[in-house]
């Protein structure tokens, strides 16, 4: 059986996904709202992440997200230590064009999207993409995403990195699940829906 790829994103109402986890996570471009998801965190978000990371999985990451994660999760203490141990134990497949060492345990370099397609054909747990905005447009365009979960927060951030680029191809997604958390975060899960139908005659 092929591995499935599940994407998961924290996103604002205006499409921003930059630095959801902390003020210093990614201040590039002068982004000053790092850590914005924790200002509206609630049990519904905890439940979503618990379901996402509750089983066996490997991680699929872009290089920038990998570097941010590798600088944090192996060293985290306190309530998040268990998640840090789980991320360290998981295989981490990193799309990277650089030659720098991947020093985090169980990390493996991929050179392109053909490598990701080949990885899906191997034996192993499903793959989770967390963050890594540069991966999504191409993964979707190449039909490599099997499921996409968006946690859309009731906040407008104005500026920052967005998860779809200008070159994203036209297509549809099929809604398979949805609910709203107590703080108003809308959790939606989609699967590929095929081409956009023609305009009604």
matplotlib code that plots the C-alpha trace (Angstrom):
import matplotlib.pyplot as plt

x = [0.0, 1.3, 2.0, -0.4, 0.7, -1.4, -0.8, -1.7, -1.6, -2.4, -3.8, -5.3, -8.5, -6.3, -4.2, -1.1, 0.8, 4.1, 5.5, 2.5, 4.5, 6.5, 7.9, 11.3, 10.2, 10.4, 10.6, 11.7, 10.2, 9.6, 6.8, 6.0, 3.1, 5.0, 3.2, -0.3, -1.9, -1.3, -3.3, -6.5, -5.5, -8.1, -9.0, -10.4, -7.0, -5.4, -7.8, -7.0, -3.3, -3.8, -5.6, -3.0, 0.0, -1.6, -0.4, 2.8, 4.0, 7.0, 7.5, 7.9, 9.5, 10.9, 14.4, 13.4, 10.8, 13.3, 15.9, 13.4, 12.2, 15.7, 16.7, 13.8, 12.2, 15.3, 15.9, 12.5, 11.6, 8.4, 5.0, 6.2, 9.1, 7.0, 6.3, 9.9, 10.9, 8.3, 9.5, 13.1, 12.2, 10.2, 11.9, 12.2, 12.3, 13.6, 13.3, 16.6, 18.9, 21.6, 24.6, 24.4, 24.3, 21.0, 22.1, 18.8, 18.4, 16.6, 16.8, 17.0, 17.5, 15.3, 16.4, 13.1, 9.4, 10.2, 11.9, 8.7, 6.6, 9.1, 9.0, 5.2, 5.7, 7.8, 6.8, 6.4, 4.0, 2.1, 3.8, 2.7, 3.6, 3.5, 4.1, 6.5, 4.5, 6.8, 5.8, 2.1, 1.5, 3.7, 2.5, -1.1, -0.3, 1.4, -1.4, 0.8, -1.4, -4.0, -5.5, -5.3, -6.3, -6.6, -7.0, -8.3, -8.1, -10.4, -7.7, -6.4, -2.6, -2.3, 1.2, 3.3, 3.9, 0.9, 0.4, -0.6, 1.6, 0.7, 1.5, -0.9, -2.9, -6.7, -8.5, -11.1, -11.0, -13.6, -14.6, -14.5, -14.8, -15.2, -15.9, -15.5, -13.6, -14.7, -12.4, -13.8, -11.0, -12.6, -11.0, -11.6, -10.3, -10.1, -9.2, -8.4, -11.6, -10.4, -10.7, -12.9, -16.2, -17.1, -19.3, -23.0, -24.5]
y = [0.0, 3.5, 5.9, 8.8, 12.4, 14.6, 18.3, 20.4, 24.2, 27.0, 29.8, 33.2, 34.4, 36.3, 33.3, 34.0, 31.0, 32.6, 31.9, 30.5, 29.0, 31.8, 35.4, 34.3, 31.4, 33.3, 37.2, 37.4, 40.3, 42.2, 39.9, 40.9, 38.6, 35.4, 33.1, 34.2, 30.8, 30.6, 33.8, 31.8, 28.3, 26.0, 22.4, 21.9, 22.7, 20.3, 17.6, 18.2, 17.9, 14.9, 13.1, 14.2, 13.0, 10.3, 7.3, 6.3, 8.8, 10.2, 13.9, 15.6, 19.1, 21.9, 23.0, 26.2, 24.5, 21.7, 24.2, 25.9, 22.6, 21.2, 24.2, 23.7, 20.2, 18.2, 20.5, 21.4, 20.7, 20.7, 19.9, 19.7, 17.3, 14.3, 15.9, 16.7, 13.1, 11.9, 14.3, 13.2, 9.5, 10.0, 9.8, 13.3, 13.6, 17.1, 18.6, 20.6, 21.8, 22.9, 20.9, 21.6, 18.7, 17.4, 16.9, 16.0, 12.3, 10.3, 13.0, 12.2, 14.6, 14.6, 16.5, 17.0, 16.2, 13.0, 11.8, 12.5, 10.6, 7.6, 7.8, 7.4, 4.0, 2.7, 0.8, 2.8, 5.1, 7.9, 11.3, 14.5, 18.0, 20.5, 24.1, 24.2, 26.5, 26.1, 22.5, 22.8, 24.3, 21.7, 18.8, 19.6, 20.3, 16.9, 15.1, 14.0, 15.4, 12.9, 14.9, 18.5, 19.8, 23.6, 25.2, 28.7, 31.1, 34.1, 36.6, 38.9, 39.4, 41.7, 40.7, 37.6, 34.4, 32.8, 29.1, 29.3, 31.1, 32.8, 29.7, 27.4, 25.4, 25.5, 22.5, 21.6, 20.0, 17.8, 18.6, 15.4, 16.8, 20.1, 21.6, 24.9, 25.1, 27.2, 30.1, 30.1, 28.3, 26.5, 23.0, 21.7, 18.5, 18.1, 15.5, 16.1, 16.9, 16.9, 19.6, 22.7, 22.0, 24.1, 27.1, 25.9, 26.1]
z = [0.0, -0.9, 1.8, 2.1, 2.5, 4.9, 5.0, 8.1, 8.3, 10.7, 8.6, 9.2, 7.5, 5.0, 4.2, 6.3, 7.7, 8.8, 12.2, 14.0, 16.8, 18.4, 18.1, 16.9, 14.6, 11.3, 11.5, 7.8, 5.9, 9.1, 10.3, 13.8, 14.8, 15.4, 17.8, 16.8, 17.1, 20.8, 21.4, 20.4, 21.4, 22.8, 23.4, 19.9, 18.5, 20.9, 19.8, 16.1, 16.7, 19.0, 16.2, 13.6, 15.5, 17.6, 15.5, 13.7, 11.1, 9.3, 8.6, 5.2, 5.5, 3.4, 4.4, 6.2, 8.3, 9.0, 10.3, 12.5, 13.9, 14.4, 16.4, 18.8, 19.1, 20.1, 23.0, 24.3, 27.9, 30.0, 28.6, 25.0, 25.7, 24.7, 21.3, 20.9, 21.5, 19.0, 16.3, 16.9, 16.7, 13.4, 10.1, 8.7, 4.9, 3.9, 0.4, 0.2, -2.5, -0.1, 1.0, 4.7, 7.1, 8.4, 12.0, 13.6, 14.2, 11.5, 8.9, 5.2, 2.2, -0.8, -3.9, -5.7, -6.0, -8.0, -4.8, -2.9, -5.4, -5.1, -1.3, -1.4, -3.1, -0.3, 2.8, 5.9, 7.8, 6.3, 5.9, 7.6, 6.2, 9.0, 7.8, 4.9, 2.7, -0.4, -0.7, -0.9, -4.4, -6.1, -4.0, -4.9, -8.6, -8.9, -7.1, -4.2, -1.3, -0.2, 2.7, 3.8, 7.2, 7.7, 11.1, 10.0, 12.9, 13.3, 12.8, 10.0, 10.0, 6.9, 5.9, 5.9, 3.9, 2.4, 1.6, -2.0, -4.6, -7.8, -9.9, -8.1, -10.6, -10.8, -9.2, -6.5, -3.1, -1.5, 2.1, 4.2, 7.8, 9.6, 13.0, 14.9, 18.1, 21.1, 20.2, 16.6, 14.8, 11.8, 11.3, 7.8, 6.2, 2.4, -0.2, -3.9, -5.8, -9.4, -12.1, -11.8, -13.6, -16.7, -16.4, -16.6, -20.1]

ax = plt.figure().add_subplot(projection="3d")
ax.plot(x, y, z, "-o")
ax.set_aspect("equal")
plt.show()
